[in-house]
Structure formats: structure tokens, C-alpha cells
């Protein structure tokens, strides 16, 4: 497919801000190239996108900023990048611009480009359905099309008259419907285990410092009831590995294996997962593993969030099912006693087959060949 005027190849602008966006972006670029290998891609992309021929005008890492104070410290740099991108896209007008995640950066840029007559799409909805719902007004002005990973998000946008397409979740395409526990244990050299509990205390330093000790105290209580239980902690990077290793010095009698990366394999190998709320809960659901979800924020942040959150659940399996499938032990409820009690109930296997069947059904509902669906939606928008 190419543009009619002078048969000029299609130009697609894309901006991603972190590794997860690079994964989505590379899948989208690959699928668009399958429709037309001559499409030109410019903006900000990571190594996976660049491998597909994407022209990145700035390093992706320049947008990878977490936390209010970190953003404030680099606010002028970020504004400068956004101005540079706007200038580039107005001088080299794309047929469509797609912001992938990074909503605080992308939605403002999408608004400016759309006001200049460029078609815009946003891939991965911000959690507007959960809190700060008034943001949907700005989103409606900024985008011609919202591409969502979850069906409940699409429902929210439809109710606010925003053009939306539910494309499914790439992880649901990637993870098999029936994960193989024995194969995962063999790959990790963790065979001959009776009962294995995976512990995922988060990917960020603050998350780990707030919840890891409660998980390890719960592990001690679980071990008292089930002495044959073993515990494995996959750490997202070397910093988290070192942090968890230091915390475990406070638990000298607890035998815990640490693994660098490989969180999905560790979940697949386990009988139960204790984890911090976040995307990992979706991966755990796709692995069909029973879980106990826990989380702690600093007191002031939690107080504010309580007043802003508009959903009854925080864990993605519960949001997808619209009912309490997995326990959520948050803030003051995130005690070792509560976590161990919920864990032991799930290790006893009562009702877990029914939960696994629901997980399978939810997995199937998200399996839509997301990259292909997203590419088709973008091409439909260009033709519109």
C-alpha cells in the first residue's frame, strides 16, 4: 500500500518511551511492513524497532523517566525533545502518528499534531478508566483512534464517544494456553520439588523495600505449615538481585533461591505466586498459576490514590473478570499473617481448578494477534 500522490511511500511517525513500548512498536512496524515494505518510520524507537529499519531521532532512554521529581529535574529537556519532534513531523508530515504508551509525553504531542491536521492514534491506554477520568476529555481531542490491550478499556472509551479498537494483548499471543510446569522446572534446574512458591516483590527499588519483608515473613509461616515448600525469587535486574539478597540476610533460616530474570519461567514452574500488583499479575494469569497479590505505597500516596481510584480492584485478573478471582492484600492488609493464610488456602488446591479455567477463558479473550490487529487498525485510519 502506498499514497496516491506521486506514489509516495507511506510515512508513519511513532514515539515510544521504554522497553515495553519498543516490543509493541517492533511488532507493529513488522506487521505494517508486511503490508508494504516501503513504509518509512521516524520518531523515537528502541533497538528492536531500529532493527526493523525505524529511524530514531532521539535515544529512547531520553524519555524513560520515572517519578515526579525525576521528571521535574529533566522537564526542560523533555519539552525540548517534544518541540523537536513537532518541528520534524510538521516539516515531514506523516500519514499517521502513533504514540505508544508514555501518555504524559505522547498525548500532548498527539494533540499538537492533530490540531495541525495529522491523523493520530495512541497504542496502550493510560489507566484513565481507573483514576483521573477527566483526562479522557483531552484524549478525545488528541487522538483519532485509541488502541487498547483490554476489552474493559475499549468499553470505557466507547462510553465517552472516543473512537477505539480493542486489539488484544501481545503477551496473550506469546504465552501458550497450557504452560508446562515440568519443562519450566527442568529449564531452571529446579526438578524434584514438591511444592514451589514464586515470590515477585516488584521491579522497582521502592516496591521491593516496601513489600519484600512481608513476603519473606509469610514464607516463614508457610514453611512452618508445609516444611517441604521451596521459594524462588526472580529478580528483574542485578540491582534488584542485590537488593533482595541484602534483605534476605534478615531471614537466615529461610532457604530462598534467587534467579536473575526469567520471571515467566519461574512462574510457570511454581505451584503458587506471591507478587506485587502490576503487569506481573497478567503474566501470572496467562501462566494459569494461583496467586496472592499484595502492594504497599507510602502513606500519603495511598491516601491520595484511595480518593482517586474509581475501580473496585487493582489486580488485572480481577479487572478482566470483573470479580474477585485472586486475593488483593493492600497497604495495612499486606501482613505476613494475611499473605500466608491466603497462600496456604491456595496451596491446598481448593477451587483452584475453577480459577485456572477462568484464567484460560480470559487468556483466549485477549488472544487476537495484537500486532496484526493494531497494524490493520492503523491502515484503516490512514484510509479513512
FIPA-934933 format. One record per residue (C-alpha): residue number from 1; residue in one letter; x, y, z negated. Coordinates in steps of 0.2 Angstrom, whole numbers. Example, Ala and Ser with C-alpha at 12.3 -4.5 7.8 and 13.67 -1.06 7.14 Angstrom:
<rs>
- 1, a, 62, -22, -39 .
- 2, s, 68, -5, -36 .
</rs>
This chain:
<rs>
- 1, x, 0, 0, 0 .
- 2, x, 7, 17, 4 .
- 3, x, 0, 35, 5 .
- 4, x, -8, 40, 21 .
- 5, x, 1, 57, 24 .
- 6, x, 16, 53, 34 .
- 7, x, 15, 35, 27 .
- 8, x, 25, 42, 12 .
- 9, x, 28, 28, -1 .
- 10, x, 18, 29, -17 .
- 11, x, 26, 39, -32 .
- 12, x, 22, 33, -49 .
- 13, x, 28, 43, -65 .
- 14, x, 30, 33, -81 .
- 15, x, 36, 38, -98 .
- 16, x, 40, 25, -112 .
- 17, x, 47, 29, -129 .
- 18, x, 53, 12, -136 .
- 19, x, 57, -6, -133 .
- 20, x, 39, -12, -134 .
- 21, x, 34, 1, -120 .
- 22, x, 49, -5, -110 .
- 23, x, 42, -23, -110 .
- 24, x, 25, -17, -105 .
- 25, x, 32, -5, -92 .
- 26, x, 43, -18, -84 .
- 27, x, 28, -29, -82 .
- 28, x, 18, -15, -74 .
- 29, x, 32, -10, -62 .
- 30, x, 35, -28, -57 .
- 31, x, 16, -30, -53 .
- 32, x, 15, -14, -44 .
- 33, x, 30, -18, -33 .
- 34, x, 21, -35, -29 .
- 35, x, 8, -24, -20 .
- 36, x, 20, -13, -12 .
- 37, x, 39, -15, -14 .
- 38, x, 42, 3, -8 .
- 39, x, 34, 12, -23 .
- 40, x, 45, 24, -31 .
- 41, x, 46, 25, -50 .
- 42, x, 53, 40, -60 .
- 43, x, 51, 47, -78 .
- 44, x, 58, 38, -94 .
- 45, x, 61, 20, -95 .
- 46, x, 72, 7, -104 .
- 47, x, 84, -6, -97 .
- 48, x, 70, -19, -92 .
- 49, x, 61, -5, -81 .
- 50, x, 78, 1, -74 .
- 51, x, 82, -17, -69 .
- 52, x, 66, -16, -58 .
- 53, x, 73, -1, -50 .
- 54, x, 65, 13, -61 .
- 55, x, 74, 30, -61 .
- 56, x, 75, 36, -79 .
- 57, x, 78, 54, -80 .
- 58, x, 82, 54, -99 .
- 59, x, 88, 39, -111 .
- 60, x, 73, 30, -118 .
- 61, x, 81, 31, -135 .
- 62, x, 79, 50, -135 .
- 63, x, 60, 48, -138 .
- 64, x, 62, 34, -151 .
- 65, x, 60, 44, -167 .
- 66, x, 50, 38, -182 .
- 67, x, 44, 48, -197 .
- 68, x, 38, 66, -199 .
- 69, x, 55, 73, -205 .
- 70, x, 65, 64, -191 .
- 71, x, 53, 72, -178 .
- 72, x, 54, 89, -186 .
- 73, x, 73, 88, -185 .
- 74, x, 73, 85, -166 .
- 75, x, 57, 95, -162 .
- 76, x, 66, 107, -150 .
- 77, x, 75, 93, -141 .
- 78, x, 58, 84, -139 .
- 79, x, 50, 99, -132 .
- 80, x, 64, 102, -120 .
- 81, x, 63, 84, -113 .
- 82, x, 44, 87, -111 .
- 83, x, 47, 103, -102 .
- 84, x, 60, 95, -91 .
- 85, x, 48, 81, -86 .
- 86, x, 34, 93, -82 .
- 87, x, 45, 103, -71 .
- 88, x, 51, 87, -62 .
- 89, x, 33, 80, -60 .
- 90, x, 27, 97, -53 .
- 91, x, 41, 98, -41 .
- 92, x, 40, 79, -36 .
- 93, x, 21, 76, -38 .
- 94, x, 17, 58, -42 .
- 95, x, 1, 50, -36 .
- 96, x, -2, 45, -54 .
- 97, x, 7, 47, -70 .
- 98, x, 6, 34, -84 .
- 99, x, 11, 37, -102 .
- 100, x, 14, 20, -111 .
- 101, x, 11, 22, -130 .
- 102, x, 21, 36, -138 .
- 103, x, 5, 46, -139 .
- 104, x, 11, 61, -149 .
- 105, x, 23, 64, -134 .
- 106, x, 14, 57, -119 .
- 107, x, -4, 64, -122 .
- 108, x, 2, 82, -122 .
- 109, x, 12, 79, -106 .
- 110, x, -3, 70, -98 .
- 111, x, -14, 85, -102 .
- 112, x, -2, 97, -94 .
- 113, x, 0, 86, -78 .
- 114, x, -19, 83, -77 .
- 115, x, -23, 101, -78 .
- 116, x, -11, 103, -63 .
- 117, x, -21, 91, -53 .
- 118, x, -11, 75, -56 .
- 119, x, -20, 59, -60 .
- 120, x, -16, 52, -77 .
- 121, x, -18, 36, -86 .
- 122, x, -12, 31, -104 .
- 123, x, -7, 12, -107 .
- 124, x, -9, 6, -126 .
- 125, x, -22, 16, -136 .
- 126, x, -17, 26, -151 .
- 127, x, -26, 20, -167 .
- 128, x, -39, 33, -164 .
- 129, x, -53, 21, -167 .
- 130, x, -46, 19, -185 .
- 131, x, -42, 37, -190 .
- 132, x, -41, 55, -184 .
- 133, x, -55, 50, -172 .
- 134, x, -57, 68, -166 .
- 135, x, -41, 65, -156 .
- 136, x, -52, 57, -143 .
- 137, x, -58, 74, -138 .
- 138, x, -40, 78, -132 .
- 139, x, -38, 61, -125 .
- 140, x, -54, 64, -114 .
- 141, x, -46, 80, -107 .
- 142, x, -29, 72, -105 .
- 143, x, -32, 56, -96 .
- 144, x, -42, 50, -81 .
- 145, x, -41, 32, -87 .
- 146, x, -36, 23, -104 .
- 147, x, -29, 6, -103 .
- 148, x, -32, -4, -119 .
- 149, x, -25, -20, -126 .
- 150, x, -40, -25, -136 .
- 151, x, -59, -25, -132 .
- 152, x, -64, -16, -148 .
- 153, x, -54, -1, -142 .
- 154, x, -62, -1, -125 .
- 155, x, -79, -1, -134 .
- 156, x, -74, 14, -144 .
- 157, x, -69, 24, -128 .
- 158, x, -85, 19, -119 .
- 159, x, -95, 26, -133 .
- 160, x, -86, 43, -131 .
- 161, x, -88, 43, -112 .
- 162, x, -69, 41, -109 .
- 163, x, -65, 30, -93 .
- 164, x, -57, 14, -99 .
- 165, x, -51, -3, -94 .
- 166, x, -48, -17, -106 .
- 167, x, -33, -26, -98 .
- 168, x, -29, -39, -111 .
- 169, x, -13, -41, -122 .
- 170, x, 4, -47, -114 .
- 171, x, 8, -57, -129 .
- 172, x, -8, -67, -127 .
- 173, x, -2, -71, -109 .
- 174, x, 16, -76, -116 .
- 175, x, 11, -87, -131 .
- 176, x, 4, -104, -127 .
- 177, x, -13, -108, -133 .
- 178, x, -6, -123, -143 .
- 179, x, 11, -119, -151 .
- 180, x, 22, -134, -155 .
- 181, x, 27, -134, -174 .
- 182, x, 39, -149, -172 .
- 183, x, 48, -141, -157 .
- 184, x, 50, -124, -166 .
- 185, x, 57, -133, -181 .
- 186, x, 69, -143, -171 .
- 187, x, 75, -127, -162 .
- 188, x, 78, -119, -179 .
- 189, x, 86, -135, -186 .
- 190, x, 73, -135, -199 .
- 191, x, 67, -153, -197 .
- 192, x, 61, -165, -212 .
- 193, x, 52, -151, -221 .
- 194, x, 36, -155, -230 .
- 195, x, 29, -138, -232 .
- 196, x, 37, -122, -225 .
- 197, x, 31, -104, -228 .
- 198, x, 37, -90, -217 .
- 199, x, 40, -73, -225 .
- 200, x, 39, -57, -214 .
- 201, x, 41, -42, -226 .
- 202, x, 42, -29, -211 .
- 203, x, 53, -22, -198 .
- 204, x, 57, -6, -207 .
- 205, x, 68, -2, -222 .
- 206, x, 54, 6, -232 .
- 207, x, 42, -8, -228 .
- 208, x, 54, -21, -234 .
- 209, x, 59, -11, -250 .
- 210, x, 40, -9, -255 .
- 211, x, 34, -27, -252 .
- 212, x, 48, -40, -251 .
- 213, x, 49, -42, -270 .
- 214, x, 31, -46, -272 .
- 215, x, 33, -59, -258 .
- 216, x, 48, -67, -267 .
- 217, x, 39, -67, -284 .
- 218, x, 24, -75, -275 .
- 219, x, 36, -88, -268 .
- 220, x, 42, -92, -285 .
- 221, x, 24, -95, -291 .
- 222, x, 21, -106, -275 .
- 223, x, 36, -116, -278 .
- 224, x, 30, -120, -296 .
- 225, x, 14, -127, -289 .
- 226, x, 22, -135, -274 .
- 227, x, 40, -139, -278 .
- 228, x, 43, -146, -260 .
- 229, x, 39, -129, -252 .
- 230, x, 53, -121, -242 .
- 231, x, 54, -102, -237 .
- 232, x, 61, -94, -222 .
- 233, x, 63, -76, -218 .
- 234, x, 66, -70, -200 .
- 235, x, 74, -53, -200 .
- 236, x, 72, -41, -185 .
- 237, x, 90, -35, -185 .
- 238, x, 106, -36, -195 .
- 239, x, 101, -21, -206 .
- 240, x, 85, -29, -212 .
- 241, x, 95, -46, -214 .
- 242, x, 107, -37, -226 .
- 243, x, 93, -28, -235 .
- 244, x, 84, -44, -238 .
- 245, x, 100, -53, -243 .
- 246, x, 103, -40, -256 .
- 247, x, 85, -41, -263 .
- 248, x, 87, -60, -264 .
- 249, x, 101, -58, -277 .
- 250, x, 87, -54, -289 .
- 251, x, 80, -71, -286 .
- 252, x, 95, -83, -289 .
- 253, x, 84, -99, -291 .
- 254, x, 74, -96, -275 .
- 255, x, 80, -106, -261 .
- 256, x, 77, -95, -245 .
- 257, x, 84, -97, -228 .
- 258, x, 87, -81, -218 .
- 259, x, 86, -81, -199 .
- 260, x, 92, -66, -188 .
- 261, x, 77, -63, -176 .
- 262, x, 67, -77, -169 .
- 263, x, 52, -72, -179 .
- 264, x, 40, -80, -167 .
- 265, x, 49, -97, -168 .
- 266, x, 49, -96, -187 .
- 267, x, 30, -93, -187 .
- 268, x, 27, -107, -175 .
- 269, x, 37, -119, -187 .
- 270, x, 28, -114, -203 .
- 271, x, 13, -120, -212 .
- 272, x, 9, -103, -218 .
- 273, x, 15, -85, -216 .
- 274, x, 16, -71, -229 .
- 275, x, 18, -55, -219 .
- 276, x, 16, -36, -219 .
- 277, x, 2, -28, -210 .
- 278, x, 6, -24, -192 .
- 279, x, 9, -31, -174 .
- 280, x, 16, -47, -183 .
- 281, x, -2, -52, -188 .
- 282, x, -7, -53, -170 .
- 283, x, 8, -64, -166 .
- 284, x, 4, -75, -181 .
- 285, x, -14, -76, -175 .
- 286, x, -8, -81, -157 .
- 287, x, 3, -94, -166 .
- 288, x, -13, -101, -174 .
- 289, x, -5, -100, -192 .
- 290, x, -14, -96, -208 .
- 291, x, -8, -80, -216 .
- 292, x, -9, -69, -230 .
- 293, x, -7, -50, -226 .
- 294, x, -1, -38, -238 .
- 295, x, 5, -20, -237 .
- 296, x, 11, -6, -248 .
- 297, x, 13, 13, -244 .
- 298, x, 20, 26, -255 .
- 299, x, 5, 33, -267 .
- 300, x, 2, 49, -258 .
- 301, x, 2, 42, -241 .
- 302, x, -10, 28, -246 .
- 303, x, -21, 41, -255 .
- 304, x, -22, 51, -239 .
- 305, x, -24, 36, -227 .
- 306, x, -39, 29, -238 .
- 307, x, -48, 45, -234 .
- 308, x, -45, 45, -216 .
- 309, x, -46, 27, -211 .
- 310, x, -63, 23, -203 .
- 311, x, -62, 4, -201 .
- 312, x, -66, -10, -214 .
- 313, x, -50, -20, -210 .
- 314, x, -32, -17, -206 .
- 315, x, -26, -34, -200 .
- 316, x, -28, -36, -181 .
- 317, x, -36, -54, -183 .
- 318, x, -49, -46, -194 .
- 319, x, -52, -31, -182 .
- 320, x, -54, -43, -167 .
- 321, x, -66, -54, -176 .
- 322, x, -75, -40, -185 .
- 323, x, -75, -50, -201 .
- 324, x, -63, -55, -215 .
- 325, x, -53, -70, -207 .
- 326, x, -37, -68, -216 .
- 327, x, -35, -60, -234 .
- 328, x, -29, -42, -235 .
- 329, x, -20, -38, -251 .
- 330, x, -16, -20, -250 .
- 331, x, -7, -7, -262 .
- 332, x, -12, -12, -280 .
- 333, x, -19, -28, -275 .
- 334, x, -2, -33, -267 .
- 335, x, 3, -43, -283 .
- 336, x, 13, -59, -284 .
- 337, x, -1, -67, -293 .
- 338, x, -14, -62, -279 .
- 339, x, -2, -67, -265 .
- 340, x, 2, -84, -272 .
- 341, x, -16, -88, -276 .
- 342, x, -21, -84, -258 .
- 343, x, -6, -93, -251 .
- 344, x, -10, -109, -261 .
- 345, x, -28, -109, -256 .
- 346, x, -22, -109, -238 .
- 347, x, -9, -122, -240 .
- 348, x, -22, -134, -247 .
- 349, x, -29, -133, -229 .
- 350, x, -47, -130, -234 .
- 351, x, -56, -121, -220 .
- 352, x, -40, -118, -210 .
- 353, x, -46, -129, -195 .
- 354, x, -61, -117, -193 .
- 355, x, -49, -102, -194 .
- 356, x, -37, -109, -181 .
- 357, x, -52, -112, -169 .
- 358, x, -57, -94, -171 .
- 359, x, -39, -89, -168 .
- 360, x, -39, -99, -152 .
- 361, x, -56, -91, -146 .
- 362, x, -48, -74, -150 .
- 363, x, -32, -78, -140 .
- 364, x, -42, -84, -125 .
- 365, x, -52, -67, -126 .
- 366, x, -35, -57, -124 .
- 367, x, -28, -68, -111 .
- 368, x, -31, -58, -95 .
- 369, x, -14, -57, -86 .
- 370, x, -12, -40, -93 .
- 371, x, 2, -33, -82 .
- 372, x, -8, -38, -66 .
- 373, x, -24, -31, -73 .
- 374, x, -15, -14, -78 .
- 375, x, -7, -13, -61 .
- 376, x, -24, -16, -52 .
- 377, x, -32, -3, -63 .
- 378, x, -18, 10, -59 .
- 379, x, -20, 6, -40 .
- 380, x, -39, 8, -41 .
- 381, x, -36, 25, -50 .
- 382, x, -25, 31, -36 .
- 383, x, -38, 26, -23 .
- 384, x, -52, 34, -32 .
</rs>
